């Protein structure tokens, strides 16, 4: 598991109702205490995650935001299902207008978009992004 995969796992665990204890984090992430410490420090220092130890509940959690401040979220690109469909449609348009344009550079992004789109589909539903452009 990469560090970013562990960061997302830690984030998910910290958002639960019951804060995870150090032992639970170590067990679920299957890492050493040193690796867990590095990951928590990375989240605090680089991602500005307000991770605190809750003495009463004996686990880690996110500190409550100050009044008027938004709740902490991991940085990243977050797409709604509609945005994913729009990006797939734009990919099709670019392919028709300039075949090969940025093709190699966009392959990993396209694969991930297709995975996300497939995850968002209900059973049996397929996404079809076909568009034919015609001149005047």
Secondary structure, DSSP 8 states (H G I E B T S, - for coil): --HHHHHHHHHHHHTSSS---HHHHHHHHT--HHHHHHHHHHHHHTS---EEEETTTTEEEE----TT-------S----HHHHHHHHHHHHHHHHHSTTTTHHHHHHHHHHHHHHHHHTS-TT------------
